[in-house]
Amino acid sequence: MTETVCYRHPGRHAGVRCQRCEKPICPDCMNSAAVGFQCPSCFNEGVKSIPKKRTALGGVARGNNQVVTITLLVLNVLVFIAVRSGSPQILRDLVLVPVLVESEPWRLITSAFTHVQIFHIFSNLFMLWMLGPQLEQMLGRLRFAVLYLVSGLGGGVAVWLISAPGGATLGASGAVLGLVGALLVISRAQGLDVTWIIGYIGVTALLSFIVPNISWEGHLGGFVTGAAIAWLYLQDTKRRRAKARR
């Protein structure tokens, strides 16, 4: 009697057949399914057909809600270490100088990861840690990453367009204010108390104008960008839910 061999490994004995395609498979190709075993191809097709679990605001739900937040924290710290311990040229290449943006556009985003003073990076990363996991859980990793990065970019663009051409701006404040703006829009939409958010925005706005060397342009640009992105996410969520009810 001819021995049945695995269709993926002709040199191996096949003990069972795939429940979907009925091809013979060896133990290495056996994937436990709801009923019996499936070959790798059928199993992967089945996994792809399962609808992805969505967060409250339409993102893909993941097990760890802090991956992007921690990654952003680490990137900021690494750049801080490089700036403080490396060549002064590193800082000169990363900060946002409006007059240089047309020839060196990367400064619009690299400046959002650049800090020099310990208090500056601590205050920004403290707020990132306070707000990040909550928003990452609500939005999902990709949408949260887009929110942070585009908010930082929005702050940079505001500085480029409004502030003095030869001034130097740096820091994650624009990106962090984008998170604050997003949380305000989302919280209002969900009917939550936003008193502390309004208070934080008020204090930040006051300090932006009375304390020297604080970029109100970057703060405003990041805040408006983050709020706008959150509004777009809410509209997309409403569209998805309306489509699901049809």
C-alpha positions, 0 to 999 in steps of 0.5 A: 500500500502506498504511504500518504505523504505531506503535500508540502513535505513529500519526504514526510508521512502525513497522518491527517488531512486538512479539514478544508482542502483535504490535502494530506499534511504532516505534524509540522503542517498541522494547525489546530482549528475549530474542528480538526486540523488545517494546513498552513495555507487554509489556516492563514486564509481563515485568520485573514477572514476573521474581522479585526477587533476595533477600538472605540474609535475605529483603530485595530485593537492590540494587546499592549496599549503602550507600544507606540507611547514607549517607542516615542519616549525612547526616541526622544530620550535617545535624541536627547542623549545624542544632543547632550553628549555628541557634536554640537552639529547634531543640534544644529542639524535637528532644530527648526529654523524657518529660513532653512526649511525649504532646503532642509524640510526634515527639520519640521519633524526632527525638531519635535524629537529634540530637547536640550534642557532636562526640565523641557524634555521631562515636562513633555515626556511626562505629559506624553506618558500621562496621555499616550496610553489612554489615547493609544488604547482608544485609537489603536497603534497606527492612528495614535502614531499618526496623531502624534507625528502629524501633530508634531509636524503641524506645530513645525509648520506653524512655526515655519509660517508664523515665527521669525525666520532666523529663530530656532525652535525645538521640543515635543510640545507641539506633538504633546499639545496635539494629544491634548487637543485630540483628547479634548475633542474625543472627550467632548464627543463622549460627554466626559468632563473636560475641566482639567483639559481646559485648565491645562490648555489655559495655563499652557497658553498663558505660559506661552505668552509670558515666559520667554523662549516658548513657541506659542506658534508650535503649541497652537499648530500642534493643538489645532492639528491634533484636534482636527485629526481627532475630529476626522477619526470621530467622523470615520468611526460614525461612518463605519458604525452607520455602514455596519447597521445597514 
